[in-house]
Amino acid sequence: MNSIMTDDPQKFLEVALEAVKLAEPIFLKSFGNASGVEVKAGEVASFVTETDKEIEQLLTEKIFSAFPNHGIVGEEGASKQGTGYTWYLDPIDGTTNYIHGLHHCAISVALWDEKGPLVGIVCDPVNKKTYTAIRGGGAFANGRPLRVSRTAFLKDAVGSLGWKQKDASERNALCERIEKSAYRFRLLSASALDICFVASGSLDFFAGTNINIWDFAAALLILTEAGGVATEKNGSPLTPESKTFVGASRHIHAELLSVLK
């Protein structure tokens, strides 16, 4: 890719999609058969594989080649200062699922500016589904428009939860409150895809604690463009520093926040 001077979100999306498409065969090659599996330093049961590193390097190189003035932040250490725009990369969201051959893992790529998320891509190579969004342009899965569910009450809602491994206090509080108030919850363990499931209406909500920006940077935009709402657990707007995420349709988001506070 040659350097591209533009402020066109559509061009940003096209370049990022091109990079993600190049990463897909790398992702699929080692799905369920990952090599070089390591536990990250300072993390509890948080894995990284050679494929995580290979995909992040590919995405970083392609994006930097096209947009050398943009910043880049990757889960596996990619870091570059930029002006005006920052890309957030998660080469494999749901690495543990990926290692074990569980069909719930994805590549997540997002571009943020001073207003928040501008472009979002969550690609599920195993199930051949790619979620995309541009701010103000709607959300799509394989080109088909997405819309959140119409579930009106939390008591009828099915959602997904997430927390950091071995964080018993957060886990117990989250599960207890949701179990008392919602119809059902699931533990799928790939935040970006979980949030996209809310965007598509397959789930009614997602609530996560100890989350990182690369876990939700792309899916946040996909959810909001599909008509959903997302905030921190205390109701504050989400930022790159946020560590909690509560996303749902507008019908139940406020009720969900009141339960979790």
C-alpha positions in Angstrom: 0.0 0.0 0.0 1.2 3.5 -0.7 0.7 6.4 1.6 -2.9 7.8 1.3 -3.7 11.4 2.3 -7.4 11.6 3.0 -10.0 12.2 5.7 -12.5 10.0 4.0 -14.0 7.4 6.4 -15.0 5.2 3.5 -11.3 5.0 2.3 -10.2 4.2 5.9 -12.7 1.3 6.0 -11.6 0.0 2.6 -7.9 0.0 3.5 -8.6 -1.7 6.9 -10.9 -4.3 5.2 -8.1 -5.1 2.7 -5.7 -5.6 5.6 -8.2 -7.8 7.5 -8.8 -9.9 4.4 -5.1 -10.6 4.2 -5.1 -11.6 7.8 -8.0 -14.1 7.5 -6.0 -17.0 6.0 -3.3 -16.6 8.7 -6.1 -16.7 11.3 -7.7 -19.8 9.8 -4.4 -21.7 9.3 -3.8 -22.1 13.0 -7.4 -22.1 14.4 -7.6 -24.9 17.0 -3.9 -25.7 16.4 -2.1 -22.6 17.6 1.7 -22.7 18.1 3.8 -20.6 20.4 1.2 -20.3 23.1 2.4 -18.2 26.0 0.9 -16.6 29.1 1.4 -12.8 29.0 3.6 -11.4 31.6 1.6 -9.8 34.4 -1.6 -11.3 33.3 -3.7 -14.1 34.8 -4.4 -16.9 32.3 -4.3 -14.4 29.4 -2.8 -16.2 26.4 -1.0 -15.0 23.3 0.0 -17.1 20.3 2.3 -16.7 17.4 -0.7 -16.0 15.2 -1.8 -13.0 17.4 1.6 -11.5 16.9 1.7 -12.3 13.1 -1.7 -10.8 12.5 -1.0 -7.7 14.5 2.3 -7.1 12.7 0.5 -7.5 9.3 -2.3 -5.1 10.3 0.2 -2.6 11.7 2.3 -2.6 8.5 -0.6 -2.2 6.1 -2.3 0.6 8.1 1.0 2.4 8.7 1.9 2.1 5.0 -1.4 3.7 4.0 -1.7 6.2 6.8 1.8 7.0 8.3 0.4 10.0 10.3 -2.1 7.9 12.2 -1.5 6.4 15.7 -1.7 2.7 16.3 -2.4 0.8 19.5 -2.4 -3.0 19.5 -3.2 -5.6 22.2 0.1 -7.3 21.6 2.3 -4.2 21.9 2.0 -2.3 18.6 2.3 1.4 19.5 2.8 4.4 17.4 1.9 8.1 18.1 -0.2 9.9 15.5 -2.1 13.0 14.8 -5.9 13.2 14.8 -6.5 9.5 14.3 -5.7 6.3 16.3 -6.2 2.7 15.2 -7.0 0.1 17.9 -6.1 -3.5 16.9 -7.1 -6.8 18.5 -5.6 -9.5 16.2 -7.5 -12.3 17.9 -10.4 -11.4 20.2 -11.1 -14.6 22.2 -7.6 -16.1 22.0 -8.6 -18.9 24.5 -11.5 -19.9 22.2 -9.2 -19.7 19.2 -6.6 -22.0 20.8 -9.3 -24.6 21.7 -11.0 -24.5 18.3 -14.2 -22.9 19.7 -16.1 -21.0 17.0 -16.3 -17.6 18.8 -13.2 -15.5 18.1 -12.5 -12.6 15.7 -10.2 -10.0 14.3 -11.1 -6.5 15.5 -9.9 -3.2 13.9 -11.2 0.3 14.8 -10.3 3.9 14.0 -11.0 6.6 16.5 -10.8 10.4 16.1 -11.3 13.2 18.7 -15.1 12.4 18.6 -14.7 8.7 19.3 -15.1 5.6 17.0 -15.2 6.5 13.3 -14.7 3.1 11.6 -15.2 -0.4 13.0 -14.5 -3.9 11.7 -15.1 -7.2 13.5 -14.2 -10.1 11.3 -15.2 -13.7 12.2 -13.2 -15.8 9.7 -14.4 -19.2 10.9 -18.0 -18.4 10.4 -17.3 -16.2 7.4 -19.0 -13.1 8.8 -17.6 -9.5 8.8 -19.3 -6.8 10.8 -18.6 -3.2 9.7 -19.6 0.4 10.5 -18.8 4.0 9.7 -20.0 6.7 12.0 -23.3 8.0 10.8 -23.6 5.3 8.1 -25.2 2.3 9.9 -23.9 -1.1 10.8 -23.7 -4.2 8.6 -22.9 -7.9 8.6 -21.7 -9.1 5.2 -23.3 -6.0 3.8 -26.7 -6.6 5.4 -28.0 -3.9 7.8 -28.0 -4.7 11.5 -30.6 -3.7 14.1 -30.7 -4.3 17.9 -33.4 -6.4 19.4 -36.8 -5.0 20.4 -36.9 -6.7 23.8 -38.6 -4.2 26.1 -37.8 -5.5 29.6 -34.7 -6.9 31.2 -36.7 -9.7 32.7 -37.2 -11.0 29.1 -33.6 -10.4 27.9 -30.8 -12.8 27.1 -27.3 -11.4 27.3 -23.6 -12.1 27.7 -21.2 -11.3 30.5 -17.5 -11.0 30.8 -14.9 -10.4 33.5 -11.2 -10.9 34.1 -10.2 -14.4 35.1 -10.1 -15.1 38.8 -11.7 -11.8 39.7 -14.2 -13.5 42.0 -15.7 -10.3 43.6 -16.6 -8.7 40.2 -17.8 -12.1 38.8 -20.0 -12.9 41.7 -21.6 -9.4 41.9 -22.2 -9.3 38.1 -23.7 -12.8 37.9 -25.9 -12.3 41.0 -27.4 -9.1 39.8 -28.0 -10.2 36.2 -29.3 -13.6 37.3 -31.9 -11.9 39.5 -33.0 -9.4 36.8 -32.5 -10.9 33.3 -34.0 -14.0 31.8 -30.7 -15.7 30.9 -27.0 -14.9 30.4 -24.2 -16.6 28.5 -20.4 -16.7 28.8 -19.0 -16.6 25.3 -15.7 -15.0 26.1 -15.0 -12.8 23.1 -16.2 -9.3 23.8 -16.0 -7.9 20.3 -18.2 -10.6 18.9 -20.5 -10.6 22.0 -21.2 -6.9 21.4 -21.8 -7.5 17.6 -24.3 -10.1 18.6 -26.1 -7.4 20.5 -25.9 -5.2 17.5 -27.5 -7.9 15.4 -30.3 -8.7 17.9 -29.0 -12.2 18.6 -28.3 -11.0 22.2 -30.1 -8.3 24.1 -27.1 -7.0 26.1 -23.5 -7.4 27.0 -21.9 -6.3 30.3 -18.2 -6.6 30.9 -15.7 -5.6 33.6 -11.9 -5.3 33.4 -12.2 -4.7 29.6 -9.6 -2.9 27.4 -10.1 -0.5 24.6 -9.1 -3.0 21.9 -11.8 -5.3 23.2 -14.6 -2.9 22.3 -13.2 -0.1 20.1 -14.7 -1.5 16.9 -17.8 -3.3 18.3 -18.9 -0.1 20.1 -19.4 1.7 16.8 -21.2 -1.3 15.3 -23.5 -1.5 18.2 -24.4 2.2 18.3 -24.9 2.4 14.5 -27.3 -0.5 14.9 -29.4 1.5 17.3 -27.9 0.4 20.6 -26.5 2.3 23.6 -23.2 1.7 25.4 -21.6 3.3 28.5 -19.4 2.5 31.4 -21.1 0.7 34.3 -21.6 4.0 36.1 -23.3 5.5 33.0 -20.3 7.6 31.9 -19.4 7.8 28.2 -16.9 5.2 27.0 -13.3 6.4 26.4 -10.0 4.6 25.6 -9.4 4.4 29.3 -12.7 2.7 30.2 -12.6 -0.6 32.0 -16.3 -1.5 32.1 -18.8 -1.8 29.3 -22.6 -2.0 29.3 -24.2 -2.2 25.9 -27.9 -2.9 25.0 -30.8 -1.7 23.1 -32.3 1.7 24.2 -35.3 -0.2 25.6 -33.3 -1.9 28.4 -30.0 0.0 28.8 -31.2 2.3 31.6 -32.7 -0.7 33.4 -29.5 -2.7 33.0 -27.4 0.2 34.5 -29.7 0.5 37.5 -29.3 -3.2 38.2 -25.5 -3.1 37.9 -24.8 0.0 40.0 
